[in-house]
Amino acid sequence: MTMTSLWFRPAVVGLVLSLAAAAPSRVAWERTYGSGETWYEYKAATVTPAGEIVVAATAHVPDTNINTIRILHIDLAGKQVGDVGLDLPHANIEGIATLPNGELLLVAELVEERPAILRLDAGGKVLLNKAPLGAGRRVSILKTVVLSSGNVALLGRDDSGALALAADPNGRLLWEKRFDCGKSGAFVGATALPDGGLIVVGNNGDVQPSRICVVDYGPGGEQRRDAPWPGRFGSIARASNGTYGLVVDRGAPGRQDVWLLGLDGALKAGWEVAILAAPGVQHFRVAALASGGFVVAGGKDDQPYVVGVSAEGKRSWDFWGSEMLRSESYAAFASREQAFVASSVFVEKETGGKRTSPQRVRIVKFESAP
């Protein structure tokens, strides 16, 4: 594991509205995980109730057919305390979460567009491997959320549009629901509710005008309310005070204009904060903190960008990264007031006079909350 500090550089003036109002933040630590010539690609992360970061990554040895899934265990100080390999050479990881009993739940496509639910013990032993849908169903899963009941929600799309599924920890399908976000629509984000339900975010793909769908599903899959918003993409997080942060892109095709909207418990709009307006912006994700604040992470032209927003809707800090970022392999997540951003980055190294740029998992912890 290398300990080089290359990830952040000062924010670039002029790219973000109200940039001067955001105070500089500090990085508590940053670490790069991986070794040798093996490429590690970040896929998903979770923080366990015991305060351990668990990362799912794919590991590939260049110029070979050697592919494995690695489950990295990292303490909150950034020290790697475990690395477990899974013999799933063709798996596409869609999500990872911790179940109430401490087991890990992994959602993966072992066969293309056929998601499977895997339960793992602490040593990485596979306790369950089950596909909740029949062999004839083809579904693309874009988001995984463990509900307060211990069940798991799988969000994405099939040939008919946006689709939400719920399964129990044994992989048994409980319910599935569709919502009309348009023919090319998909559910792309979600956040769990204390009552066992969830708020789901979808969008209508490339159809114009762009539209985001925010839908509240109850514990049994009953639709309780919905709220459409103009814009594209979409990511949502629920703060402990019951408010929500919703990321939307209001830009025209070819130019993104990313905002964070503060919604109340009834999904009504309150404050809004400009995040980034420029061409070449990648999708942004949001995570909630115990204070009611949020962390928003994304990128532009493969450079990561992170913004802290307070519970009152004020930009608290922002940072630009200086390393190359794989465009879809990044996320923001939190453990109470501790904010983290994970990504896949390319790190230059020299071995025996030969310079290479293997891919690594990078995690950054921020010292102060919004």
C-alpha positions, -999 to +999 in steps of 0.1 A: +000+000+000+015+033-010+012+064+011+018+092-014-003+123-011-012+134-046-049+135-047-059+172-040-049+205-054-066+239-047-099+246-063-098+263-098-114+298-097-143+304-121-157+269-124-181+269-095-206+295-085-199+312-051-166+295-048-151+322-027-178+316+000-165+280+006-138+277+032-109+254+025-113+220+040-086+197+053-078+161+045-074+140+076-058+112+056-057+097+021-045+062+012-040+042-019-048+005-018-034-022-041+000-037-048+023-048-076+011-047-112-024-058-104-051-033-113-076-026-085-109-009-096-132+005-069-167-008-071-186-001-039-181+006-002-199+005+031-191+014+068-200-013+093-217-005+126-183-014+143-167+015+124-148-004+096-148+006+060-154-024+036-145-019+000-154-042-029-130-040-058-121-060-089-085-070-093-070-077-127-035-087-137-027-070-171-021-092-201-037-122-184-072-136-178-067-134-140-096-116-125-107-117-089-130-098-064-112-083-035-129-073-003-107-048+015-112-041+053-099-007+064-102+010+098-112+046+103-076+056+105-070+044+070-050+012+079-059-018+059-066-046+083-079-073+058-079-083+022-101-113+012-103-127-023-134-142-038-133-167-066-158-150-088-138-143-120-165-128-141-186-110-115-197-074-120-201-059-085-232-036-081-232-029-044-220-039-009-237-034+025-237-047+060-266-067+073-278-063+109-262-096+119-228-083+108-226-103+076-217-086+043-242-085+015-228-083-020-249-077-051-233-088-083-240-099-119-225-133-122-243-136-155-249-105-176-280-086-165-290-112-140-283-099-105-274-123-076-274-117-039-244-130-020-239-132+018-204-134+032-191-140+066-162-120+081-136-143+065-151-140+030-168-173+030-199-173+007-229-183+028-255-176+001-255-171-037-290-167-051-306-148-080-339-134-069-353-133-105-360-161-129-335-172-155-354-155-183-353-120-167-327-094-177-322-065-154-295-038-150-289-029-114-276+006-108-280+010-070-283-013-040-297-002-006-301-023+026-334-013+042-339-008+080-358-041+080-327-059+069-341-065+034-323-053+003-336-031-025-322-034-060-328-004-083-322-001-121-341-009-152-353-036-176-366-034-211-398-017-199-381+011-180-373+020-143-376-009-119-373-014-081-370-048-065-369-059-029-356-092-016-350-107+018-315-116+030-320-151+017-325-138-019-363-143-020-381-117-041-406-097-020-419-072-044-411-054-076-424-020-088-422+001-119-425+038-123-431+057-155-399+078-159-401+073-197-393+044-220-355+048-215-359+056-178-340+040-149-338+042-112-303+054-104-303+063-067-321+056-034-319+061+004-335+039+031-362+052+055-365+043+092-399+025+086-385+000+062-394+019+031-371+039+008-370+070-014-360+062-050-346+085-077-350+079-114-345+097-146-358+095-182-324+089-199-317+109-230-354+118-236-360+156-238-371+175-217-350+158-190-370+147-159-360+133-126-385+111-107-384+110-069-407+082-055-415+071-019-421+034-015-434+018+017-420-013+033-443-035+012-436-017-020-467+005-019-462+039-036-469+067-011-460+098-031-438+110-059-423+144-070-410+151-105-381+175-109-366+190-141-330+178-147-309+147-153-292+119-134-300+121-097-286+109-064-302+113-030-293+109+007-313+112+039-300+131+068-307+121+104-331+150+108-354+136+081-343+161+053-329+150+020-301+162-003-309+156-040-283+160-068-297+172-101-281+183-134-300+212-150-277+217-179-284+214-216-270+184-235-232+187-237-229+210-207-237+201-172-250+223-144-250+204-112-270+215-081-277+201-047-314+206-036-325+205+000-358+187+004-380+185+035-395+153+048-425+157+024-400+160-005-408+198-009-379+220-020-361+243+004-326+256-003-304+249-033-267+251-038-247+253-071-220+226-073-204+228-107-213+242-142-190+232-170-187+208-200-173+174-193-188+170-158-193+134-146-222+122-124-222+134-088-231+114-057-242+126-023-238+113+012-255+126+044-239+134+077-253+132+112-254+170+115-278+172+086-250+183+062-240+166+030-209+157+010-211+158-028-185+140-049-181+139-087-156+150-113-148+169-144-127+156-173-116+126-150-105+149-122-124+144-089-142+173-072-157+173-037-180+198-020-192+200+016-227+216+023-241+225+057-276+215+069-286+251+062-276+248+025-243+267+027-211+256+009-186+248+036-156+237+016-145+223-017-115+205-032-103+196-066-083+164-071-051+162-092-051+125-101-068+108-130-101+093-120-120+065-138-152+083-148-178+061-130-157+046-102-161+069-073-185+075-044-191+096-013-201+079+019-202+088+056-201+075+091-219+100+113-197+131+110-169+115+092-169+120+054-151+098+029-147+098-008-135+066-026-124+063-062-103+044-087-071+063-097-040+057-118-008+059-098+026+062-116+053+039-103+087+027-114+100-008-111+133-019-125+136+012-146+102+006-161+074+032-155+039+020-152+005+034-141-014+007-124-049+014-111-055+016-074-084+022-049-081+056-032-099+067-001-098+102+013-112+111+048-120+147+055-111+162+089-141+185+093-178+180+086-199+206+068 
